[in-house]
Amino acid sequence: MISNNSSSTERLKSLKSLNASHPHWLLILTFGLLLFSVLASIAFGSAQISIGDAFSALVCPLTTEHSCQQQIITNKIIWEIRLPRILIALITGMGLSVAGAVLQTITRNPLADPYLFGISSGAALGAVVIMVMISSSIIGMTLGAFLGSFLAVLLMLMLAGKNAVRVERLLLSGVAVSFMLSAFTSMILYFADPNAAANLLFWMMGSFANTSWPDLIAPTFVIFPSLFIFFSMQRWLGALLAGDESAHTLGIPVNKFRLLVLLMCALMTAVLVAQSGGIGFVGLMIPHIARYLVGANIKRVLLMSCLLGGSFMIWVDVVARSVLAHQVLPIGIVTSAVGSVFFFIILRQRSHSG
Amino acid sequence: MSQSSLQQPLLSVQNLHWSAQGTSILHDISFAVSAGEFVGIIGPNGAGKSSLLRCLYRKQEADKGLITFADKDIRQYNRNQLAQKMAVVLQESPTDFDLSVLDVIKMGLIPHKSLFESDTPADHQIIQDAIKQVDLCGKENQSFNRLSGGEKQRTVIARAIVQQPQLLLMDEPTNHLDIQHQIEILQLARKLKLTVLLSIHDLNLAATFCDRLLLLNRGQQIAYGPVTEVINQTHLKQVFGVDAEIDRHPFHQGLRITYDLNAEKSCP
């Protein structure tokens, strides 16, 4: 062990143990970060708006103050462009992170996420098929994404066969399905006309641009009830971490429960992919950070993933729309770049600690 | 059955058969365990000890035969009811997730809780009592993965206590433990004042700690009864293929088995 490294590892360790003993403070802090993120990110964008103006625009509909009349344009920008966009980023971040945390729990594999399972690939394929063959209306795409992700889960279970109860088989067949469905998507892209292909490609890389209030309806009605259900099932989720057989002896219908959770994750992912395209690494990375901060206790991991995921996605969107002048960077590029650096750091830390 | 005619057995197994993929694993097993008894299942590797336990906690369904718990067919209990009455201590499986001791022990509440119920002060009391009983005070927030083998086993036993069962099933609870911790775990299990059915490899420990023994070999029941009836030279030779001297232990008057290491191996 190198000496200057060891002191920083020590510090990290003491920080970690401190966090483990005060998880409540950490959760409150992260909640504060989320609130701050929502408010502060309103100020970022091509039109210059100060945080103060942003805040007064937010409360305007609640007051009849005279000053509100004077900044109608600012209000319009904030209420009709920025706020829906921030909220969809928030919901997407929360949904993907919690889906990742839940999938990692039911498979007892810290590397599971909607991508690894082919759920995202299925959703993308379904949406692309609808876009190419019928129309790019959001309802059609959501339905297509939906069917695609259910197809992915179905294929995965069929491939895993009678032994779908075995977690390893489930993971491997998920990876196989993911590649298979991505291949179909690539094929469609290859044969589509160049204009449509460019559009599809941009959509697949993920973006929150041009989000309006009606776009929030489906994600809201899917993600928040799902989060609620997962939170109320946290005892069962936690018990799965100790092994299937042990969960069985506690009276949990393990296989049915796992199937239900898989389908719910498919539903969440499908809605988010249809709305915002493919956004990778979030479901993998955020639960990792959450566990690092608060330990493996499932209740805290779910809460932390929710809060962190929301904040993270909001800032990713801020970066995506401000890093290049007059152009929006696809969200998927930013999350993948951040994600790969993140895993590089984890890898280095692991090889140091043993 | 004559011994338990006064008291109805808590658990009774009649003519149990179980096979996996056409191979018979358990063949015609019948025994009964009365409330408060401490019963050991012994037999060589592959005798069907774990398979029998798995039939009892319904991880697998028996092909034939009847298992009754408190005079009711176990198939008539739903999952929760069974988990409220029967706790199982398995050989712990490794996990990548860093659960705390408290996280693991809290799982014992699951059979008593509906989905939306949160923990009550009474639950916390139950958990604290369990922690005290297994002597893990002060270790609640430690990482389960970093405990010693004995402490892990005690954590899982605490989880079983929180389940507040009538019957405790244990699958080789002394496996991979040094002798001090093997004794510690068995003493702890006896102190719980529960009906206990456990599989165990060490015959001397089985003879010392158990009230009755069930001897299995290749899925067949060879003997069931008080320790002195089950542990004898004929059985040990027939089932384990070892010659042994059996006498009374000078300290505690239990049976003592001394293996004859110089006996000639006979080819069957």
Boltz contact constraints between the chains, C-beta under 6 A:
constraints:
  - contact:
      token1: [A, 108]
      token2: [B, 95]
      max_distance: 6.0
  - contact:
      token1: [A, 110]
      token2: [B, 96]
      max_distance: 6.0
  - contact:
      token1: [A, 232]
      token2: [B, 115]
      max_distance: 6.0
  - contact:
      token1: [A, 232]
      token2: [B, 116]
      max_distance: 6.0
  - contact:
      token1: [A, 235]
      token2: [B, 110]
      max_distance: 6.0
  - contact:
      token1: [A, 239]
      token2: [B, 107]
      max_distance: 6.0
  - contact:
      token1: [A, 239]
      token2: [B, 110]
      max_distance: 6.0
  - contact:
      token1: [A, 241]
      token2: [B, 95]
      max_distance: 6.0
  - contact:
      token1: [A, 241]
      token2: [B, 97]
      max_distance: 6.0
  - contact:
      token1: [A, 243]
      token2: [B, 93]
      max_distance: 6.0
  - contact:
      token1: [A, 245]
      token2: [B, 90]
      max_distance: 6.0
  - contact:
      token1: [A, 246]
      token2: [B, 90]
      max_distance: 6.0
  - contact:
      token1: [A, 248]
      token2: [B, 59]
      max_distance: 6.0
  - contact:
      token1: [A, 249]
      token2: [B, 57]
      max_distance: 6.0
  - contact:
      token1: [A, 249]
      token2: [B, 88]
      max_distance: 6.0
  - contact:
      token1: [A, 250]
      token2: [B, 83]
      max_distance: 6.0
  - contact:
      token1: [A, 250]
      token2: [B, 110]
      max_distance: 6.0
  - contact:
      token1: [A, 250]
      token2: [B, 111]
      max_distance: 6.0
  - contact:
      token1: [A, 251]
      token2: [B, 79]
      max_distance: 6.0
  - contact:
      token1: [A, 251]
      token2: [B, 80]
      max_distance: 6.0
  - contact:
      token1: [A, 251]
      token2: [B, 83]
      max_distance: 6.0
  - contact:
      token1: [A, 251]
      token2: [B, 111]
      max_distance: 6.0
  - contact:
      token1: [A, 295]
      token2: [B, 98]
      max_distance: 6.0
  - contact:
      token1: [A, 296]
      token2: [B, 97]
      max_distance: 6.0
  - contact:
      token1: [A, 296]
      token2: [B, 98]
      max_distance: 6.0
  - contact:
      token1: [A, 296]
      token2: [B, 99]
      max_distance: 6.0
  - contact:
      token1: [A, 297]
      token2: [B, 103]
      max_distance: 6.0
